[in-house]
Amino acid sequence: MRFRPNMAGIRSLMKTVEAGREVERIAARIASTAESATGGEFRTDSALGSRRWRAAVIGNYQKHNDAEGARSALLRGMDGAGSD
């Protein structure tokens, strides 16, 4: 027996309001964890694309005056957001 996922169903689920809320919640959690780790400012942006919800966490590179420092803070935030 071969498993065949219902791709049309999966695609439709990835566009629901509930999926969008979950994507936004995770992005906000990452931003919050990154802010607390550095004292910097991070913001989120999310949108429904053609295939699924997407979100981004944007760091305040000017405050850190160091893109690599903001990147490492964001990665720490992602690690902390996934630690449930």
FENBELCOR-V437122 format. One record per residue. SS is DSSP state (@ for helix, = for strand, . for the rest). OMEGA is omega as a letter, one per 40 degrees, with the letter a starting at -180 (NA if undefined). Layout:
ss=<SS,SS>
omega=<OMEGA,OMEGA>
This chain:
ss=<.,.,.,.,.,.,@,@,@,@,@,@,@,.,.,.,@,@,@,@,@,@,@,@,@,@,@,@,@,@,@,@,@,@,@,@,@,@,.,.,.,=,=,=,=,=,=,=,.,.,.,.,=,=,=,=,=,=,=,.,@,@,@,@,.,.,@,@,@,@,@,@,@,@,@,@,@,@,@,@,@,.,.,.>
omega=<a,i,i,a,i,a,i,i,i,i,a,i,a,i,a,i,a,i,i,i,i,i,i,i,i,i,i,i,i,a,a,i,i,i,a,i,a,a,i,i,i,i,a,i,i,i,i,i,a,a,a,i,i,i,i,i,a,a,i,a,a,a,i,a,a,a,a,i,i,i,a,i,i,i,i,i,i,i,a,a,a,a,i,NA>
